[in-house]
Amino acid sequence: MLPIPNRDESTAACRDKWHPSPSCKEWDMYEWMGKFMGISIRTQFGMEMNVDTITWKNLIGQRVDFDDLQLYDKAKHMSLAK
């Protein structure tokens, strides 16, 4: 997992979030994390998943929109909004 680009943006929201590394090829680790999340849900054991909004929405099947980019990379969002 890697910190999101907003981590270095002092005025950005969600600076403490993480996202999966695109270069990670350790698929077993992602599978393990998914199993751990499933166990957490079934046992009602609170598991803090500090992932970015885009990753979270993809995990739960919600639609990602342009404004979600601001919570991930404020500078990129501002440059594309112009």
N, C-alpha and C positions, 0 to 999 in steps of 0.2 A: 504494500500500500504506500502511496505517496501523498504528501500534503497537496492541497489544491493551490492553484496560482494565487488566490486571494490571500494566502498566508502572508505574503510580503506586502500586501496593500493595506496601509494603516487605517484607511477609512472604509474598508470593505466589511460586509457582513460575513458570517460563517467562516471566519479565518481559521478555525480549529478543526475543519473537516478534512477527510481523506478520500482518495479515490484509488481504484485498482490500477496498478502499473500496467500500461499497454505492452511493455516489453517482457512481462512475466510469462514464462511458459510452464510454470509449475501448476498445472491444472489440478493436481491432487490437492493442493492447498486451498483452491477455490471450492472444490467439492467438499473438503473437510469443513470449511467455513459455512457452507450451505447446510450441511448436516447439523452443525452446531447451532445454527439459527433455528432450524426445524425443531430440535430438541428443546431449545429455549422457549419457543412458542408453545409446544405441546405441554411442557411442564409449568408454564406460566412463570418461568424464571426470567426476571428482567435482565436483558443483555443490551448493554449500550453499544449501539452501532453508530459511530461518529463518521458516517459517510456523507458525501456531498448530495445535494438535492437531486442532481441528474442521475447519479447511481441509484439512489433510493427509489426514485420514481420508476426507473427501469426494472428494479427488483420486484416492485409491487404491481407493475403493469399500468401505471398511470402515464398519461401523455406528458411529454417534456415540451415546454414551450420556450420561446426566445428569452423571456424574463428569467427563466431558471439559470441562464448563462451568467447573469449578473451575480448570482450567489456562488458561482464557481470561479469566474474570471471577470472581475469588474472592468478591467482595462480593455479586454477583448470585446465585452458587451458594449462599452462606450464607443469603441472604434467602429463597430459594425452598425450601431444605431444611427450614426451620422449619415 
